[in-house]
Amino acid sequence: MMGKKSSVEVRAEIERLSREGKTQREIAARASLCIDTVRTIQRALGLRRPRAAMRTRGPLSLQEKKEIARLYKKGWLITSIGKRMRLTRGTVARHIKRMALAPPGLPEEKLLSMRRSGLFTQRQIARRLKLSYRRTFRFFRSHGYARPRCRRLTAADIVAIDAAILQRNASASAIARKFAASYRYVLQRAHKLLECERFLSTWKQPLESYLPSARPLPAIRRGEMTAQAFVENFFPFSVRPGVVIGDVEIDVAARTLLEGRKLFSGPPENSEQYLSDLRVAVAAHLNIAPGPAESVWVH
């Protein structure tokens, strides 16, 4: 909506007051107009003075460079240094790079003591100590104070994810959200199980493709699969250093894999013998020799 057009008398009055050196605020008060209207009329009459060219402050002095180096070695953030010295972040970062200053070390004992107290969050600790969020989070993650982004999947989760992929119940991202798994892992399993290079980006037909791919469940895949081959395809686990593995864990994994075998290819002819072969295959996969039930191994 256009405003009311100013009369010739008003424009003449604004021109007269402007030539007398009055400010825009004073002109607006005398003419009973807003400052934006006065500014627009002045621009139309060519009464606005051209803006003076911006002056640069020139190169930094030696004292300023020393101050930047001192604060950076003390552990200050680049943004905080710029605010204190009234410099842009790019200027501070450029001079730090020119001076080849190494990043300051983290106060590890102070960080751990503040974290153990439980009074501050990781973000609050980084803000109080004026440290980088990324470096602080990485430090706490290395000391076991941060949760992994995706939880570790159990054998039952692996079987359920593979079944959802083969049945094409949902897209890879939806399956990953449902089981709190990594999207990359689910997508890699989908490519491997469905034997397809690329899927259509549509939720109406999840995990479908114009390229050749495996048939959805129920379908017996490649007939009888040995226990060793089934473990190699459906048990992508490895033992972390220091983790104790015993016969109980191996038996649980073998029974879970047996349920997956029944789901994918139907029940085997001899379930007990197949379960025994699965135990041996799981132990071999984890580089563990089977033994009595009381024994445990450390990989």
Backbone torsions as a table, in degrees:
resi	resn	phi	psi	omega
1	MET	NA	127.4	-178.6
2	MET	-79.7	143.9	177.8
3	GLY	-77.9	175.9	-179.9
4	LYS	-71.0	135.2	-178.4
5	LYS	-73.7	133.2	-178.8
6	SER	-73.7	144.4	-179.8
7	SER	-77.1	169.3	179.9
8	VAL	-65.7	-36.4	-179.7
9	GLU	-64.8	-40.9	179.8
10	VAL	-65.4	-41.9	179.7
11	ARG	-64.5	-38.5	178.2
12	ALA	-66.9	-38.8	178.5
13	GLU	-64.5	-40.6	178.5
14	ILE	-65.0	-39.8	179.3
15	GLU	-64.8	-41.3	-179.7
16	ARG	-64.1	-45.5	-179.4
17	LEU	-67.3	-33.8	179.0
18	SER	-66.7	-39.4	-179.8
19	ARG	-71.6	-21.4	175.8
20	GLU	-78.3	-7.4	178.7
21	GLY	93.1	14.4	179.6
22	LYS	-72.9	150.2	177.5
23	THR	-78.5	165.3	179.9
24	GLN	-63.7	-36.2	179.2
25	ARG	-65.0	-41.4	179.2
26	GLU	-67.7	-39.3	178.8
27	ILE	-65.1	-41.4	-179.8
28	ALA	-64.7	-36.4	179.1
29	ALA	-68.5	-40.0	-179.0
30	ARG	-71.9	-37.8	-176.7
31	ALA	-91.4	0.1	-179.1
32	SER	57.5	46.3	179.2
33	LEU	-126.7	165.8	174.6
34	CYS	-84.2	161.8	-176.6
35	ILE	-65.9	-35.8	179.9
36	ASP	-62.2	-38.5	178.1
37	THR	-66.1	-42.2	177.6
38	VAL	-62.8	-42.0	-179.5
39	ARG	-64.8	-38.6	-180.0
40	THR	-66.6	-43.2	179.8
41	ILE	-66.3	-39.7	177.4
42	GLN	-63.0	-39.8	179.0
43	ARG	-66.5	-37.8	179.4
44	ALA	-68.6	-33.0	179.2
45	LEU	-85.5	-4.5	-179.7
46	GLY	73.0	30.4	-177.3
47	LEU	-96.7	-7.6	179.3
48	ARG	-74.7	132.8	177.8
49	ARG	-76.6	142.6	177.1
50	PRO	-65.0	141.6	-179.6
51	ARG	-68.9	135.3	179.7
52	ALA	-68.6	148.1	179.9
53	ALA	-63.5	139.6	-178.5
54	MET	-69.2	135.9	-178.9
55	ARG	-94.9	135.9	176.1
56	THR	-88.3	151.9	-176.8
57	ARG	-81.2	-8.3	179.3
58	GLY	86.1	-179.7	-178.0
59	PRO	-69.1	157.5	178.5
60	LEU	-70.9	146.1	177.6
61	SER	-80.1	168.3	179.2
62	LEU	-64.7	-35.3	178.5
63	GLN	-66.2	-39.0	178.4
64	GLU	-66.8	-39.2	177.5
65	LYS	-64.0	-40.4	178.0
66	LYS	-64.3	-37.8	179.1
67	GLU	-66.6	-39.9	176.9
68	ILE	-61.5	-45.9	179.7
69	ALA	-63.2	-39.6	-178.4
70	ARG	-65.6	-45.9	-178.9
71	LEU	-67.9	-37.1	-179.1
72	TYR	-68.5	-41.2	177.6
73	LYS	-67.5	-26.3	178.1
74	LYS	-73.9	-16.2	177.9
75	GLY	109.5	10.4	-179.9
76	TRP	-70.9	149.6	173.1
77	LEU	-75.4	155.2	-179.6
78	ILE	-62.9	-39.3	178.9
79	THR	-64.2	-41.0	179.7
80	SER	-65.8	-38.0	177.6
81	ILE	-63.9	-42.5	179.4
82	GLY	-63.2	-40.7	179.2
83	LYS	-66.0	-39.0	-178.9
84	ARG	-68.2	-40.3	-175.9
85	MET	-97.0	4.6	179.7
86	ARG	58.0	50.5	177.5
87	LEU	-126.8	158.0	176.1
88	THR	-76.1	158.8	179.8
89	ARG	-63.7	-37.8	179.1
90	GLY	-63.5	-37.9	179.2
91	THR	-64.4	-44.6	179.6
92	VAL	-64.5	-45.9	-179.2
93	ALA	-63.5	-37.1	-179.8
94	ARG	-65.1	-42.5	-179.2
95	HIS	-73.3	-31.1	174.7
96	ILE	-65.0	-39.2	178.0
97	LYS	-67.9	-39.6	179.2
98	ARG	-65.0	-37.4	-179.5
99	MET	-81.8	-2.4	177.0
100	ALA	54.0	47.7	-179.7
101	LEU	-83.5	130.0	177.5
102	ALA	-74.6	145.3	178.7
103	PRO	-62.6	139.7	-177.7
104	PRO	-68.0	151.3	177.9
105	GLY	-73.8	153.8	179.9
106	LEU	-83.1	141.7	173.7
107	PRO	-74.3	84.3	-170.0
108	GLU	-61.2	-45.4	-178.0
109	GLU	-63.4	-40.0	-180.0
110	LYS	-68.8	-39.2	178.4
111	LEU	-62.7	-46.0	-178.1
112	LEU	-67.4	-39.1	179.2
113	SER	-65.6	-40.1	178.1
114	MET	-67.8	-36.8	179.9
115	ARG	-71.0	-38.6	-179.7
116	ARG	-69.7	-27.6	179.8
117	SER	-65.3	-27.7	179.9
118	GLY	77.3	7.3	-178.3
119	LEU	-87.6	-19.0	-175.5
120	PHE	-129.6	146.9	170.6
121	THR	-82.7	170.8	-179.9
122	GLN	-63.0	-39.1	179.2
123	ARG	-67.3	-39.3	178.1
124	GLN	-66.5	-37.2	177.9
125	ILE	-63.9	-45.2	179.5
126	ALA	-62.9	-37.6	-179.4
127	ARG	-71.6	-39.4	-179.5
128	ARG	-67.9	-39.4	-178.5
129	LEU	-89.3	0.6	179.5
130	LYS	56.1	52.5	179.9
131	LEU	-115.9	162.8	178.2
132	SER	-69.7	135.3	177.9
133	TYR	-60.3	-43.8	-175.8
134	ARG	-63.4	-45.3	-179.8
135	ARG	-66.9	-38.1	178.7
136	THR	-65.2	-45.5	179.5
137	PHE	-64.3	-39.7	178.6
138	ARG	-63.9	-37.3	179.2
139	PHE	-65.7	-47.2	-179.8
140	PHE	-66.3	-35.2	178.6
141	ARG	-65.0	-38.5	178.8
142	SER	-68.5	-22.4	178.9
143	HIS	-100.6	12.9	173.1
144	GLY	80.0	20.4	-179.5
145	TYR	-99.4	-0.9	-179.1
146	ALA	-118.9	140.5	179.2
147	ARG	-77.1	144.9	174.4
148	PRO	-66.2	151.2	-177.1
149	ARG	-63.9	-36.2	179.8
150	CYS	-124.6	135.6	-179.0
151	ARG	-71.4	159.3	179.6
152	ARG	-76.3	130.3	-176.0
153	LEU	-82.0	141.2	174.1
154	THR	-89.2	173.4	178.2
155	ALA	-62.9	-36.2	177.5
156	ALA	-64.7	-37.2	177.3
157	ASP	-65.2	-40.2	179.0
158	ILE	-59.9	-45.2	-179.9
159	VAL	-64.6	-43.1	-178.9
160	ALA	-66.4	-38.8	178.1
161	ILE	-65.8	-43.7	178.8
162	ASP	-63.3	-38.8	178.2
163	ALA	-65.3	-41.3	178.7
164	ALA	-65.0	-35.3	178.5
165	ILE	-68.3	-46.6	-177.6
166	LEU	-68.0	-31.1	177.3
167	GLN	-83.7	-9.5	-179.1
168	ARG	55.1	47.2	180.0
169	ASN	-70.2	-34.5	-176.1
170	ALA	-156.7	176.0	178.4
171	SER	-72.9	170.3	-179.6
172	ALA	-63.9	-39.8	179.1
173	SER	-66.6	-38.5	178.9
174	ALA	-67.5	-39.2	177.2
175	ILE	-65.3	-40.2	179.1
176	ALA	-63.4	-41.0	178.2
177	ARG	-67.3	-37.6	-177.5
178	LYS	-64.6	-41.4	-176.6
179	PHE	-102.0	8.5	-179.5
180	ALA	53.6	45.2	-178.9
181	ALA	-109.9	171.6	177.6
182	SER	-75.4	134.1	178.6
183	TYR	-62.7	-37.8	179.6
184	ARG	-62.9	-41.4	179.7
185	TYR	-64.0	-46.6	-179.0
186	VAL	-62.0	-40.6	-179.4
187	LEU	-67.6	-39.8	177.2
188	GLN	-64.3	-40.3	177.6
189	ARG	-65.9	-37.0	178.4
190	ALA	-64.0	-42.9	178.0
191	HIS	-63.3	-37.2	-177.1
192	LYS	-76.2	-45.3	-176.1
193	LEU	-72.7	-40.1	-178.1
194	LEU	-89.0	-4.1	176.1
195	GLU	53.6	50.1	-177.2
196	CYS	-133.6	141.0	-177.7
197	GLU	-82.2	-33.7	-174.2
198	ARG	-150.7	141.2	-179.6
199	PHE	-111.1	159.9	177.2
200	LEU	-77.0	141.0	179.7
201	SER	-87.9	70.6	178.4
202	THR	-144.5	142.6	179.9
203	TRP	-88.2	-16.0	-179.9
204	LYS	-70.6	-35.2	177.4
205	GLN	-126.2	78.1	-174.6
206	PRO	-66.5	141.4	176.7
207	LEU	57.4	34.1	174.1
208	GLU	-103.6	159.7	-177.2
209	SER	-155.6	155.1	172.2
210	TYR	-77.4	-17.7	179.1
211	LEU	-82.2	159.8	178.0
212	PRO	-61.4	139.7	178.7
213	SER	-150.1	167.3	-178.7
214	ALA	-70.0	157.2	179.4
215	ARG	-77.0	150.8	178.3
216	PRO	-73.2	166.1	175.0
217	LEU	-67.2	156.9	-4.9
218	PRO	-83.1	128.3	177.4
219	ALA	-155.5	127.6	178.6
220	ILE	-74.2	118.7	-172.9
221	ARG	-95.6	115.4	174.2
222	ARG	56.9	31.2	175.1
223	GLY	64.7	-141.6	-177.8
224	GLU	-75.8	127.7	177.6
225	MET	-111.5	129.6	-180.0
226	THR	-67.5	162.2	-179.4
227	ALA	-63.8	-39.9	-179.8
228	GLN	-64.3	-43.9	178.9
229	ALA	-66.6	-35.3	179.3
230	PHE	-67.2	-39.9	178.0
231	VAL	-65.6	-40.7	179.9
232	GLU	-63.6	-31.7	-176.9
233	ASN	-91.0	-30.5	-170.4
234	PHE	-122.0	14.2	178.8
235	PHE	-135.3	71.2	-177.9
236	PRO	-84.0	60.6	-179.6
237	PHE	-115.8	154.8	172.4
238	SER	-141.5	157.0	-175.7
239	VAL	-90.0	129.4	175.9
240	ARG	-78.8	151.5	178.9
241	PRO	-60.9	133.6	178.2
242	GLY	89.2	-4.2	-179.3
243	VAL	-86.9	131.5	-178.5
244	VAL	-89.0	126.2	179.9
245	ILE	-119.7	129.6	179.0
246	GLY	-125.6	-176.3	-179.9
247	ASP	-65.1	-28.8	-180.0
248	VAL	-64.3	-45.7	179.1
249	GLU	-65.0	-40.6	179.4
250	ILE	-65.3	-39.2	179.7
251	ASP	-66.3	-40.8	178.1
252	VAL	-62.5	-44.7	179.2
253	ALA	-63.5	-41.0	-179.2
254	ALA	-65.6	-42.5	179.8
255	ARG	-67.0	-36.1	177.0
256	THR	-66.1	-41.1	177.3
257	LEU	-66.0	-33.2	176.9
258	LEU	-64.2	-39.7	176.4
259	GLU	-64.2	-37.9	175.9
260	GLY	-65.8	-37.4	177.8
261	ARG	-62.8	-40.4	177.7
262	LYS	-65.9	-34.5	-178.8
263	LEU	-72.3	-41.7	-174.3
264	PHE	-81.8	-47.1	-171.8
265	SER	-123.4	10.8	-178.1
266	GLY	85.7	164.6	-179.1
267	PRO	-68.3	144.4	177.5
268	PRO	-72.6	168.1	-179.1
269	GLU	-65.6	-42.3	179.7
270	ASN	-124.3	98.9	-174.8
271	SER	-65.6	-39.2	-178.4
272	GLU	-65.1	-44.2	178.7
273	GLN	-66.3	-38.6	178.7
274	TYR	-66.2	-37.4	177.5
275	LEU	-65.4	-39.6	177.2
276	SER	-64.5	-40.6	177.8
277	ASP	-65.8	-33.9	177.5
278	LEU	-66.0	-39.1	177.9
279	ARG	-60.1	-45.9	-179.9
280	VAL	-64.8	-40.1	-178.6
281	ALA	-67.9	-39.4	177.7
282	VAL	-65.1	-43.5	178.4
283	ALA	-63.0	-39.4	177.8
284	ALA	-68.4	-35.9	178.7
285	HIS	-65.0	-34.4	179.1
286	LEU	-90.9	8.5	-179.1
287	ASN	59.3	43.2	-179.0
288	ILE	-125.9	137.3	176.9
289	ALA	-90.7	130.3	-179.7
290	PRO	-66.7	148.6	-179.0
291	GLY	-151.9	-161.3	179.4
292	PRO	-66.9	163.9	-174.3
293	ALA	-66.5	-25.6	-177.3
294	GLU	-80.4	-16.9	-172.9
295	SER	-81.9	153.5	175.1
296	VAL	-133.0	162.0	-179.4
297	TRP	-130.7	152.5	174.2
298	VAL	-123.3	122.3	180.0
299	HIS	-93.3	NA	NA
